[in-house]
Amino acid sequence: MFARMPALLTNDKRFRSGSEIARLADGMMKKEEGRLVRVDRVPMRWGEMDALGHMNNVSYFRYFEQARISWFDSLKIDYSPDSEGPILGTISCKFIRPAIYPADLEVTTYVGKPGRASFMMFHEMYLAGDPATLYAEAGAIMVWIGVGDGKSRPLPEWIRKQLTTPISPRPSPARGEGA
């Protein structure tokens, strides 16, 4: 059975080949294509280290999630059953170098590329105060939905403006919630 596994996976349409994944990743947003909307500065927690002595990969996604949610909170997005808002459609992360405790982290959030019912986001995680020390980059696609029924909806005009209106200088880092 195990000897046949690669052939079974190759023919299974639920799984993608390495070249398909690379092609999809090439379509992800780059920060140069987006608009910087948020910078968060948060201390790394000691408990986020794994057995190898660096921050566990799951923690990177949690920091990116908090940055997204903090931006949505600043826009007063309401997730009550009769409202609309963004949900995470897909996310990928490129781990550049390991973050090692103790470290203050800076997470940047960029938005861009609005579609009919979705938009792209891009995050970077740096050592705070040292943009040359890049720990990770993440690309995400957010899908606008009706919260009650979970179905995609066209992006409202007000969010399109948020995604495309130029912003002046880089925002000051916000101290992270729950840090």
SVG drawing of the C-alpha trace seen along z (x, -y; Angstrom):
<svg xmlns="http://www.w3.org/2000/svg" viewBox="-29 -61 49 63">
<polyline fill="none" stroke="black" stroke-width="0.4" points="0.0,0.0 2.7,-2.5 4.7,-1.9 1.6,-2.9 1.0,-6.0 2.8,-8.5 0.8,-7.3 -2.4,-7.5 -1.6,-11.1 -0.6,-12.1 -3.9,-11.0 -6.0,-12.5 -7.3,-15.9 -7.4,-17.1 -3.7,-17.3 -1.5,-19.7 2.0,-19.0 5.0,-21.1 4.9,-23.0 1.2,-23.8 1.9,-25.2 4.8,-27.3 2.6,-28.6 -0.1,-29.6 2.4,-31.2 3.8,-33.3 0.3,-34.9 0.4,-36.0 0.7,-39.7 4.1,-41.3 4.4,-44.2 5.4,-46.6 1.9,-45.9 0.1,-46.8 -0.7,-49.6 0.8,-49.6 -2.2,-49.9 -0.8,-48.7 2.4,-48.2 2.3,-46.3 5.1,-45.8 4.8,-42.9 7.1,-41.0 7.7,-37.4 6.5,-35.1 8.9,-32.6 6.3,-29.8 6.2,-30.1 9.6,-28.5 9.6,-24.9 12.0,-22.0 14.5,-23.5 14.8,-26.7 13.1,-29.0 9.5,-30.3 7.1,-27.5 5.8,-27.9 2.1,-28.1 3.0,-31.3 3.9,-33.2 0.3,-32.6 -1.1,-33.8 0.8,-37.1 -0.4,-37.6 -3.9,-36.8 -3.8,-39.3 -2.5,-42.0 -5.4,-41.3 -8.0,-41.3 -6.6,-44.5 -6.9,-46.2 -10.5,-44.9 -11.3,-46.2 -9.9,-49.6 -12.4,-49.6 -15.2,-48.7 -16.1,-45.5 -19.1,-43.9 -19.3,-40.1 -22.9,-39.8 -25.1,-37.3 -26.8,-40.0 -23.6,-41.7 -20.8,-41.2 -17.1,-41.0 -13.8,-39.3 -12.7,-35.8 -9.5,-34.1 -9.7,-32.2 -6.0,-31.1 -2.7,-32.0 0.9,-31.0 4.1,-31.8 7.7,-31.9 9.9,-31.4 13.1,-33.4 15.0,-32.9 14.1,-31.7 12.9,-34.1 14.6,-33.3 13.5,-34.5 13.8,-37.2 12.8,-39.4 10.5,-42.3 8.7,-41.7 7.3,-44.1 4.5,-42.9 3.6,-44.9 0.3,-44.6 -0.3,-45.6 -3.5,-45.4 -4.2,-45.4 -5.5,-43.8 -9.3,-43.9 -11.3,-41.5 -15.1,-41.1 -15.5,-39.5 -11.9,-39.2 -8.7,-41.2 -5.1,-40.3 -3.1,-40.9 0.6,-40.7 2.5,-40.6 6.1,-40.7 7.6,-39.9 10.9,-41.7 13.0,-42.1 11.6,-45.4 13.9,-48.3 15.9,-46.2 14.2,-45.8 17.3,-43.9 16.3,-41.0 13.3,-39.5 11.8,-36.4 8.9,-35.7 6.5,-36.9 2.9,-35.8 0.4,-36.3 -3.3,-35.9 -6.5,-36.1 -9.5,-37.5 -13.0,-36.7 -15.9,-39.1 -19.0,-37.1 -22.4,-37.4 -21.8,-36.3 -25.2,-34.7 -25.0,-32.5 -21.3,-32.3 -21.7,-33.1 -19.3,-35.4 -20.6,-38.9 -19.2,-41.7 -16.8,-44.0 -18.6,-47.1 -17.4,-50.4 -16.2,-51.6 -13.7,-48.7 -12.6,-49.2 -11.6,-52.7 -9.7,-51.4 -7.8,-49.0 -6.9,-51.5 -6.6,-55.0 -3.0,-56.0 -1.8,-56.5 0.8,-58.9 3.8,-58.0 4.3,-54.7 2.0,-54.4 3.7,-54.2 3.9,-50.8 1.0,-49.9 1.6,-47.9 0.1,-44.5 -3.0,-43.4 -2.7,-40.4 1.1,-40.6"/>
</svg>
